[in-house]
Amino acid sequence: MALYDDLSQEQTVIRHLEDAGCTPAVIRQFTACAGEDECLKVLAAHRKRLLQSIHESQRKLDTLDFFIFEMKHKRLSSGFR
C-alpha cells in the first residue's frame, strides 16, 4: 500500500515509527501492510505493547515506593538508621 507519495515522505513515516519505539520488524510489517486497516492493526498492537511496558514499570515504581516508605517508617519508629 502506498501510504506516501515519495521517498521523503516514506522516510518521515519510518522516522515517526522509530521515534515511537517500533522495532525493525514492526516497521517492516507496517510498510508491507496491504491496507489502512491492516496498518492500523500493526500500530494498535505496538501501542498495546508499549502500554503493557508502562504498566509493568508503574508496578515496579509502586513496589519501590512502598519499600522506601517501609524503611523510613521503621527508621522513625525503631531508631533504625
N, C-alpha and C positions, 0 to 999 in steps of 0.2 A: 504494500500500500504506500503510495506516495504522500506522506504527511507534510512534505516540504517541497518547495519548488526548485531549490538549488542546493549546492554543496554547502554554502554558508549557512543556510537555514538548517540543514541536517547537522552540521557541526554544533550549532546553537542548541538543538534538541539534545544531542548527545552530552553536551556540557551540562545542561539542566539535569539530565538523568544522573550524571556523575556527581553533581553537586547534591543531589537528593540521596546519594549513597547507594545507587544501583550498582550491582556487580557487572562485570563484563558480560556474564551470561544473561542477566536481566536485560541489559542494553541490546544484546543480540536478539533476544526474544521479542523485545519491543519493536526493533527496527524491521523484524521479519514478520510481524503480525499481518493478518490478512484484511483486517478492517478496524474501524474505530472501536467497535465493541470489544474486540479481542485485545486491542492496545489498552483500553481502559481496565480490562481484567488483569492484565500484567501489572499495571500501575497500582491497582487496588490490592493485589497480592503483596506487592512490595511495601505498600503503606501498612498493611496488616503486620508484616514482619517488623517494621520499624516501631509500630505501636507496642507490640509484644516486648520488644527490647526496652522501650521506655518503662513499661510496667515492671519488668524484671529489675531494672536499675532503681526504680522507686521502692520496690520491696527491700532491696539491699540498703538503701538510704534509711528507710524506716527502721530496719534492724540495727543499723549502726547508731542511729539517733537514740534508740531505746537503750542500747548498751552504754552509750555515753551518759544518758540520764541515770541509769542504774549505778554507774561508777561514781558520779557526782553525789547521788543520794547516799550511797554507802559511806563516802568520804565525809560528808557532813554529819551523818548520824553516828558513825563509829570512830571518827577521828582518822580514818584511812587516808594516807597521803601518798 
